[in-house]
Amino acid sequence: MRFLLVALCLIFALQVPAQARSAAEGVWLFDNAPSYPGVTMLEVANDAGAISGSVTTEWYGPMTFENGRVEGDTLTFDLRNINDNAHPIRRWTAQFTPSGVKLTGDIWYAHVEQNGRRGGVKDAEARAFRFAPDLPPLGTIAPDKLAATPPMGWSSWNKFGDKIDDTTVRAMADTLVATGLRDAGYLYVNIDDGWQGKRDANGVLQPNAKFPDMKALTDYVHSKGLKIGIYTSQGPRTCAGYEGSYGHIQRDAQTFADWGFDYLKHDLCSGEWFYNDADKVKRSYYEMGLALKATGRSMLYSLCQYGRFNVSEWGRSVGGHLWRTTGDITDDYKTMSDIGFERNPKFGHAGPGGWNDPDMLEVGNGGMSEDEYITHLTLWAIQAAPLIMGHDLRQTSENALRLLTNRDVIAIDQDAKGVQGRAVREDGKLEIWRKELADGSVALALFNRGEAPAPMAPTAADANLARLTEARDLWRGAAVAVEELHFVVPAHGAVMLRVKGDSI
């Protein structure tokens, strides 16, 4: 309806003598726009002095502006900014000259300076964004038996970004087997952003030249005793600017199933403009959840919406098996610890079939010390987080492999009870966390977030037990006498124990 009104205003404006209109009114076209955000058109209408209109982009469709004001040959207006709570509104300007317009503004991380030319109503129709059908009413998808424990595997994004290809994916599958990582539980080989090509005449999304045969690739990974995942967005563009699934949800879900994928990561990305409140975000994930179920193929469903709108409370009901609780991790102690200690613990509802996801592992990428990586793995394991590696597996050091394949620590993460551990004692920079386990034992994690080594001594009370009878140091792989549970924990380091005792 808004675009019909704008079009009518434009038609009326074009029928008025030129001297009666301001220089701003009408349709303005931008050719050869930079890929992000891909501004293609500016539409401006004047209704009795009220300036309205939109900026059309390839990523976000038509972005309606507010507070439009024309002074002389300059239009100023405000656009809602994408994914930036600190600066939710950005001011734009359009400077008009006899030869065209210069549009200037900022959106997310991009600065836009584009020169455009005047167009007409037919141009506006040709460049108009094609909206997808309305989202389905929100419903509930019945739980299945997938993801009884947190998923484990590897993803391409942290190391390779969108520079990923068929050969590298096959090499990662081979290395999972050769290093023993597969046998330790890392089963999923996940292709993240960067595989997408264009749609064919029937609207079926094709892979780009780096992935010549997706079905052959999934068959190869399956032949190694592994599973394979893929990535898309509910927006027109993925985070790296490739073709998204907007308007093609059912078709793309069936394509992924036909190719033989076992896991889908669905990333909000440019969908943030279209789905900008809790109801729309939930319905957009529900739409893909329904589409995946309709294929008849069992696929893990990973929701990537950065923890918005209390996702752990509704992730299961839209078909999700894991859901991101945070923005992207990076390979440094500050970001990792902020996510692990502060962000992920805010979310509940984790357990068999659905898991809080604090993002991928950075172990093996080299940005942290071994003690910091021990903290990283300990935090993820005690919180029952998915363990999805993000480094080049071919370059895994002996130390990194030793950490990643520690069966005792993996067993804490994969425990059948599915409890997300929590902090039970804090003393400044020192924290003790507890996780109850299916066999009646308890995992305790001792964390030193300070800058110097510190003594720590867990007690039976920390484990919610009357008395401790057994203890095992999981990183050292050795039993510890319960009378000797005194540790000097390194700066940014951790100790992980599995203890048994008498109930209170």
C-alpha positions as CSV (number, residue, x, y, z in Angstrom):
1,M,0.0,0.0,0.0
2,R,2.8,2.4,0.8
3,F,4.4,2.0,-2.6
4,L,1.1,2.5,-4.3
5,L,0.7,5.8,-2.5
6,V,4.2,6.8,-3.4
7,A,3.6,5.9,-7.0
8,L,0.4,7.9,-7.1
9,C,2.3,10.9,-5.6
10,L,5.0,10.5,-8.2
11,I,2.5,10.3,-11.0
12,F,0.8,13.4,-9.7
13,A,4.1,15.2,-9.3
14,L,5.1,14.4,-12.9
15,Q,1.8,16.0,-14.1
16,V,2.6,19.3,-12.3
17,P,4.6,21.9,-14.1
18,A,8.3,21.5,-13.3
19,Q,8.6,24.9,-11.7
20,A,5.9,23.9,-9.1
21,R,8.0,20.9,-7.8
22,S,11.1,20.9,-5.7
23,A,14.3,19.4,-7.2
24,A,14.0,16.4,-4.8
25,E,10.7,15.0,-5.9
26,G,10.5,11.9,-8.2
27,V,12.5,8.8,-8.9
28,W,16.3,8.7,-8.8
29,L,18.3,5.8,-10.1
30,F,21.7,4.5,-9.2
31,D,23.5,2.4,-11.7
32,N,26.5,0.1,-10.9
33,A,26.0,0.4,-7.2
34,P,28.6,-1.1,-4.8
35,S,27.6,-4.6,-3.7
36,Y,26.9,-3.4,-0.1
37,P,24.3,-2.2,0.7
38,G,23.5,-2.1,-3.0
39,V,21.5,1.2,-3.3
40,T,19.6,1.1,-6.6
41,M,16.9,3.8,-6.2
42,L,15.7,6.8,-4.2
43,E,12.0,7.7,-4.3
44,V,10.8,11.1,-2.9
45,A,7.2,12.4,-2.7
46,N,5.8,15.6,-1.3
47,D,2.3,15.6,0.2
48,A,1.4,19.1,1.2
49,G,4.9,19.7,2.4
50,A,5.3,16.3,4.1
51,I,8.3,14.7,2.6
52,S,8.2,10.9,2.3
53,G,9.9,8.2,0.4
54,S,12.4,5.3,0.5
55,V,15.9,4.1,-0.4
56,T,15.8,0.8,-2.2
57,T,18.8,-1.6,-1.6
58,E,19.6,-5.1,-2.9
59,W,20.2,-6.2,0.7
60,Y,17.3,-4.7,2.6
61,G,14.7,-3.9,0.0
62,P,13.0,-0.5,0.3
63,M,14.0,1.3,3.5
64,T,11.4,3.9,4.3
65,F,12.9,7.1,5.6
66,E,11.6,9.5,8.3
67,N,12.0,13.2,9.1
68,G,12.4,14.1,5.4
69,R,13.2,17.8,4.9
70,V,14.0,19.8,1.8
71,E,16.0,23.0,2.0
72,G,16.8,24.4,-1.4
73,D,18.4,21.6,-3.4
74,T,19.2,19.4,-0.4
75,L,17.1,16.6,1.1
76,T,17.9,15.3,4.5
77,F,16.3,12.3,6.1
78,D,16.8,9.6,8.8
79,L,17.1,5.8,8.2
80,R,16.9,3.1,10.8
81,N,20.3,1.6,11.1
82,I,20.8,-2.2,10.9
83,N,22.1,-4.1,13.9
84,D,23.6,-1.1,15.8
85,N,21.9,-0.4,19.1
86,A,24.4,2.3,19.9
87,H,23.5,4.3,16.7
88,P,20.0,3.1,15.7
89,I,19.3,6.1,13.5
90,R,21.6,7.5,10.7
91,R,21.2,10.9,9.0
92,W,21.4,10.8,5.1
93,T,21.5,13.6,2.6
94,A,20.7,13.9,-1.1
95,Q,22.2,16.9,-3.0
96,F,20.3,17.6,-6.3
97,T,21.9,19.3,-9.3
98,P,20.7,19.8,-12.9
99,S,22.7,16.7,-13.9
100,G,21.5,14.3,-11.1
101,V,21.8,13.6,-7.4
102,K,24.5,12.7,-4.9
103,L,23.3,10.4,-2.1
104,T,25.4,10.2,1.1
105,G,24.8,8.2,4.3
106,D,25.8,5.3,6.4
107,I,24.3,1.9,7.1
108,W,25.8,-0.7,9.4
109,Y,29.5,-0.8,8.4
110,A,29.1,0.9,4.9
111,H,29.5,4.5,3.9
112,V,27.4,5.3,0.9
113,E,28.3,8.0,-1.6
114,Q,26.6,7.4,-4.9
115,N,25.7,9.6,-7.9
116,G,22.3,9.0,-9.5
117,R,20.2,10.1,-12.4
118,R,16.5,11.0,-12.6
119,G,14.1,8.3,-13.6
120,G,10.3,7.8,-14.0
121,V,7.4,5.7,-12.9
122,K,8.3,2.9,-15.2
123,D,11.9,2.8,-13.9
124,A,10.5,2.7,-10.3
125,E,8.3,-0.3,-11.3
126,A,11.2,-2.1,-12.9
127,R,13.5,-1.6,-9.9
128,A,10.8,-2.2,-7.3
129,F,11.7,-4.8,-4.7
130,R,9.8,-8.0,-4.9
131,F,8.4,-8.9,-1.5
132,A,8.1,-12.4,-0.3
133,P,4.6,-13.8,0.7
134,D,3.6,-13.1,4.3
135,L,5.1,-15.2,7.0
136,P,3.0,-18.1,8.3
137,P,1.2,-17.6,11.6
138,L,3.4,-18.8,14.5
139,G,2.8,-22.3,15.5
140,T,4.7,-25.1,17.3
141,I,6.8,-27.9,15.7
142,A,6.8,-31.1,17.6
143,P,10.2,-32.1,19.0
144,D,12.1,-34.9,17.3
145,K,14.8,-37.2,18.5
146,L,17.7,-35.2,17.0
147,A,20.5,-33.5,19.0
148,A,20.1,-35.6,22.2
149,T,23.5,-34.2,23.1
150,P,25.1,-30.9,21.8
151,P,26.3,-31.2,18.2
152,M,30.0,-31.6,17.6
153,G,31.9,-31.0,14.4
154,W,33.7,-28.3,12.3
155,S,32.6,-25.1,10.5
156,S,34.4,-23.2,7.7
157,W,33.7,-19.7,8.8
158,N,36.2,-18.8,11.6
159,K,39.2,-19.7,9.5
160,F,38.1,-19.4,5.9
161,G,35.3,-16.9,5.9
162,D,33.6,-17.0,2.4
163,K,36.9,-18.3,0.8
164,I,35.7,-21.9,1.1
165,D,35.5,-24.6,-1.7
166,D,34.8,-28.2,-2.4
167,T,38.5,-29.3,-2.1
168,T,38.9,-27.8,1.3
169,V,35.7,-29.3,2.6
170,R,36.8,-32.7,1.5
171,A,40.2,-32.2,3.1
172,M,38.5,-31.3,6.4
173,A,36.5,-34.5,6.3
174,D,39.6,-36.5,5.6
175,T,41.5,-34.8,8.4
176,L,38.6,-35.4,10.9
177,V,39.1,-39.1,10.2
178,A,42.9,-39.2,10.1
179,T,43.4,-37.3,13.4
180,G,40.9,-39.2,15.4
181,L,38.6,-36.2,15.8
182,R,35.7,-38.0,14.2
183,D,36.1,-40.9,16.7
184,A,36.2,-38.4,19.5
185,G,32.7,-37.2,18.5
186,Y,33.2,-34.4,15.9
187,L,30.8,-35.6,13.2
188,Y,29.5,-32.5,11.4
189,V,31.4,-30.8,8.5
190,N,29.6,-27.5,8.0
191,I,29.9,-25.3,5.0
192,D,29.2,-21.7,6.1
193,D,28.7,-18.6,3.9
194,G,30.3,-18.4,0.5
195,W,29.0,-21.4,-1.4
196,Q,26.1,-19.8,-3.2
197,G,25.8,-19.0,-6.8
198,K,22.7,-17.7,-8.7
199,R,19.2,-19.1,-9.2
200,D,18.2,-20.8,-12.4
201,A,15.2,-20.1,-14.5
202,N,13.0,-22.1,-12.1
203,G,14.3,-20.2,-9.0
204,V,16.5,-23.1,-7.8
205,L,19.6,-21.9,-6.1
206,Q,22.8,-23.2,-7.7
207,P,26.2,-23.4,-6.0
208,N,29.0,-21.3,-7.3
209,A,32.0,-22.5,-9.4
210,K,33.9,-23.5,-6.2
211,F,31.3,-26.2,-5.5
212,P,30.8,-28.0,-8.8
213,D,28.6,-30.9,-7.5
214,M,27.0,-30.6,-4.1
215,K,25.5,-34.1,-4.2
216,A,28.9,-35.6,-4.9
217,L,30.3,-33.6,-2.0
218,T,27.7,-34.7,0.5
219,D,28.1,-38.3,-0.7
220,Y,31.9,-38.1,-0.1
221,V,31.5,-36.7,3.4
222,H,28.9,-39.4,4.2
223,S,31.3,-42.1,3.0
224,K,33.7,-41.0,5.8
225,G,31.2,-41.7,8.5
226,L,30.4,-38.0,8.9
227,K,27.5,-35.7,8.4
228,I,27.5,-32.4,6.5
229,G,25.9,-29.0,7.0
230,I,25.1,-25.9,4.9
231,Y,24.2,-22.3,5.5
232,T,21.7,-19.7,4.3
233,S,19.8,-16.6,5.5
234,Q,16.1,-15.6,5.5
235,G,17.2,-12.3,4.0
236,P,17.8,-11.4,0.4
237,R,21.6,-11.5,1.0
238,T,23.8,-13.6,3.4
239,C,26.2,-11.9,5.8
240,A,28.9,-12.1,3.1
241,G,26.7,-10.8,0.4
242,Y,25.7,-14.0,-1.4
243,E,22.2,-15.1,-2.5
244,G,19.9,-15.5,0.5
245,S,16.7,-17.6,0.8
246,Y,14.2,-14.6,1.0
247,G,11.1,-15.6,-1.0
248,H,12.5,-19.1,-1.6
249,I,12.4,-20.8,1.8
250,Q,10.5,-23.9,0.8
251,R,12.4,-24.3,-2.5
252,D,15.8,-24.0,-0.8
253,A,14.9,-26.4,2.0
254,Q,14.0,-29.0,-0.5
255,T,17.2,-28.3,-2.5
256,F,19.3,-28.8,0.7
257,A,17.5,-32.1,1.3
258,D,17.9,-33.3,-2.2
259,W,21.6,-32.6,-2.0
260,G,21.8,-34.7,1.1
261,F,22.6,-32.2,3.8
262,D,22.1,-33.1,7.5
263,Y,22.3,-29.6,9.2
264,L,21.2,-26.1,8.3
265,K,22.5,-22.9,9.8
266,H,19.9,-20.1,9.2
267,D,21.4,-16.7,9.7
268,L,19.3,-13.5,10.1
269,C,21.7,-11.2,8.3
270,S,19.9,-8.9,5.8
271,G,16.6,-10.3,7.1
272,E,17.1,-8.0,10.1
273,W,15.4,-5.2,8.1
274,F,12.3,-7.3,7.2
275,Y,12.1,-9.2,10.5
276,N,12.7,-6.5,13.1
277,D,10.6,-7.5,16.0
278,A,10.1,-10.6,18.1
279,D,7.0,-11.9,16.3
280,K,8.5,-11.6,12.8
281,V,11.8,-13.1,13.8
282,K,10.1,-16.1,15.4
283,R,7.8,-16.6,12.4
284,S,10.7,-16.3,10.0
285,Y,12.5,-19.2,11.8
286,Y,9.3,-21.1,12.1
287,E,8.8,-20.8,8.3
288,M,12.1,-22.6,7.7
289,G,11.5,-25.1,10.4
290,L,8.2,-26.1,8.7
291,A,10.0,-26.2,5.3
292,L,12.7,-28.5,6.7
293,K,10.1,-30.9,8.2
294,A,8.2,-30.9,4.9
295,T,11.3,-32.3,3.1
296,G,11.1,-35.5,5.1
297,R,14.9,-35.5,5.7
298,S,16.2,-35.3,9.2
299,M,18.3,-32.1,9.5
300,L,19.7,-30.3,12.6
301,Y,18.4,-26.8,12.6
302,S,20.7,-24.0,13.9
303,L,19.1,-20.6,14.5
304,C,21.6,-17.8,14.2
305,Q,19.9,-14.6,15.4
306,Y,22.5,-13.5,18.0
307,G,20.4,-14.2,21.1
308,R,17.7,-11.7,20.4
309,F,14.2,-11.9,21.8
310,N,15.1,-14.5,24.5
311,V,15.6,-17.2,21.8
312,S,16.1,-20.0,24.3
313,E,12.5,-19.6,25.3
314,W,11.1,-20.3,21.8
315,G,14.0,-21.9,19.8
316,R,12.6,-25.4,20.2
317,S,9.1,-24.6,19.3
318,V,10.1,-23.3,15.8
319,G,12.0,-26.5,15.2
320,G,15.5,-25.5,16.3
321,H,18.1,-27.8,17.8
322,L,20.6,-25.1,18.7
323,W,20.4,-21.3,18.8
324,R,23.0,-18.6,19.0
325,T,23.1,-16.6,22.2
326,T,25.6,-14.0,21.1
327,G,27.3,-12.2,18.3
328,D,30.3,-13.7,16.6
329,I,33.2,-15.0,18.6
330,T,36.7,-13.9,17.8
331,D,40.0,-15.6,18.7
332,D,40.9,-13.5,21.8
333,Y,40.4,-14.1,25.5
334,K,38.3,-11.0,26.1
335,T,35.7,-11.8,23.6
336,M,35.6,-15.5,24.4
337,S,35.4,-14.9,28.1
338,D,32.7,-12.2,27.7
339,I,30.6,-14.7,25.7
340,G,31.3,-17.7,28.0
341,F,31.1,-16.1,31.4
342,E,28.6,-13.2,30.8
343,R,26.5,-13.8,27.7
344,N,25.6,-17.5,27.4
345,P,24.8,-18.0,31.1
346,K,21.9,-15.6,30.8
347,F,20.0,-18.1,28.7
348,G,18.1,-21.1,30.1
349,H,16.1,-24.0,28.6
350,A,19.0,-26.0,27.4
351,G,18.8,-29.8,27.4
352,P,18.3,-32.8,25.1
353,G,17.0,-31.7,21.8
354,G,17.9,-28.0,22.1
355,W,21.1,-26.2,23.1
356,N,22.3,-22.7,23.8
357,D,25.1,-21.9,21.3
358,P,27.8,-19.4,22.3
359,D,29.4,-19.8,18.8
360,M,32.2,-21.8,17.5
361,L,35.5,-22.9,19.1
362,E,38.6,-21.0,18.3
363,V,41.0,-23.7,19.6
364,G,43.7,-24.2,17.0
365,N,43.6,-20.7,15.5
366,G,46.4,-19.4,17.6
367,G,45.1,-16.2,19.1
368,M,45.0,-17.4,22.7
369,S,47.4,-19.2,25.1
370,E,47.0,-22.9,26.0
371,D,45.6,-21.9,29.4
372,E,43.1,-19.6,27.7
373,Y,42.0,-22.4,25.3
374,I,41.6,-24.7,28.3
375,T,39.3,-22.1,29.8
376,H,37.5,-21.9,26.4
377,L,36.8,-25.6,26.2
378,T,36.0,-26.0,29.9
379,L,33.4,-23.2,29.7
380,W,31.8,-24.6,26.6
381,A,31.8,-28.2,28.0
382,I,30.3,-27.3,31.5
383,Q,27.6,-25.3,29.8
384,A,26.7,-28.2,27.4
385,A,27.5,-26.0,24.4
386,P,27.8,-27.3,20.9
387,L,31.5,-28.1,20.1
388,I,32.0,-26.9,16.6
389,M,35.7,-26.3,15.7
390,G,36.6,-23.4,13.5
391,H,40.3,-23.8,12.5
392,D,42.2,-25.4,9.6
393,L,42.2,-29.0,10.8
394,R,45.2,-29.8,8.6
395,Q,47.3,-27.5,10.8
396,T,46.1,-28.7,14.2
397,S,49.1,-28.7,16.6
398,E,49.7,-31.6,18.9
399,N,48.7,-29.5,21.9
400,A,45.5,-28.4,20.2
401,L,44.6,-31.9,19.2
402,R,45.3,-33.1,22.8
403,L,42.8,-30.5,24.1
404,L,40.2,-31.1,21.5
405,T,40.2,-34.9,21.9
406,N,40.2,-35.1,25.7
407,R,37.5,-37.8,26.2
408,D,36.9,-36.9,29.8
409,V,36.1,-33.3,29.0
410,I,34.0,-34.2,26.0
411,A,32.0,-36.6,28.2
412,I,31.0,-33.6,30.4
413,D,29.7,-31.7,27.4
414,Q,28.0,-34.8,26.0
415,D,26.5,-36.0,29.2
416,A,23.0,-37.5,28.7
417,K,21.3,-35.5,31.4
418,G,22.0,-32.3,29.4
419,V,22.4,-29.9,32.3
420,Q,23.8,-26.5,31.5
421,G,26.3,-25.8,34.3
422,R,26.2,-22.6,36.3
423,A,28.5,-20.6,38.6
424,V,27.9,-21.6,42.2
425,R,30.7,-19.6,43.9
426,E,32.5,-16.3,43.0
427,D,35.3,-14.6,44.8
428,G,36.5,-11.6,42.7
429,K,38.1,-13.0,39.6
430,L,37.8,-16.6,40.8
431,E,34.7,-18.7,40.0
432,I,33.5,-22.3,40.6
433,W,30.9,-23.8,38.4
434,R,28.8,-26.9,38.8
435,K,27.1,-29.3,36.4
436,E,25.1,-32.4,37.6
437,L,25.7,-35.5,35.5
438,A,23.6,-38.5,34.5
439,D,25.4,-41.1,36.7
440,G,25.0,-39.0,39.8
441,S,28.5,-37.5,39.7
442,V,29.2,-33.8,39.4
443,A,31.5,-31.7,37.2
444,L,33.2,-28.8,38.9
445,A,35.1,-26.1,36.9
446,L,37.5,-23.8,38.6
447,F,38.2,-20.6,36.7
448,N,40.8,-17.9,37.3
449,R,39.8,-14.8,35.3
450,G,42.6,-12.7,36.9
451,E,46.0,-11.7,35.7
452,A,48.1,-13.8,38.1
453,P,48.0,-17.5,39.3
454,A,45.7,-18.0,42.3
455,P,45.0,-20.8,44.8
456,M,41.5,-22.4,44.6
457,A,40.0,-25.2,46.8
458,P,36.6,-26.7,45.8
459,T,34.4,-28.2,48.6
460,A,31.7,-30.7,48.8
461,A,29.2,-27.8,49.2
462,D,30.3,-26.6,45.7
463,A,29.1,-29.9,44.4
464,N,26.0,-29.9,46.5
465,L,27.1,-33.0,48.3
466,A,27.5,-33.8,51.9
467,R,31.0,-35.4,51.5
468,L,33.3,-36.0,48.6
469,T,34.5,-39.6,48.1
470,E,36.2,-39.5,44.6
471,A,37.7,-36.8,42.4
472,R,39.4,-36.8,39.0
473,D,41.3,-34.0,37.3
474,L,40.1,-34.1,33.8
475,W,42.7,-32.1,32.0
476,R,45.5,-34.0,33.8
477,G,43.7,-37.3,33.4
478,A,44.5,-38.4,36.9
479,A,42.7,-39.2,40.1
480,V,43.1,-36.7,43.0
481,A,42.7,-37.5,46.7
482,V,39.7,-35.6,48.0
483,E,41.9,-34.4,50.9
484,E,44.2,-32.7,48.3
485,L,41.8,-30.6,46.3
486,H,44.0,-27.6,46.4
487,F,45.1,-26.0,43.1
488,V,47.0,-23.1,41.9
489,V,45.0,-22.1,38.8
490,P,47.0,-20.2,36.1
491,A,45.9,-16.7,35.1
492,H,43.1,-17.0,32.5
493,G,43.2,-20.7,33.2
494,A,40.9,-23.5,34.5
495,V,40.8,-26.8,36.3
496,M,38.0,-29.3,35.6
497,L,37.0,-32.0,38.0
498,R,34.6,-34.9,38.1
499,V,33.6,-35.7,41.7
500,K,31.5,-38.2,43.5
501,G,30.2,-38.2,47.1
502,D,27.4,-38.6,49.5
503,S,24.2,-36.8,48.9
504,I,23.0,-34.2,51.3
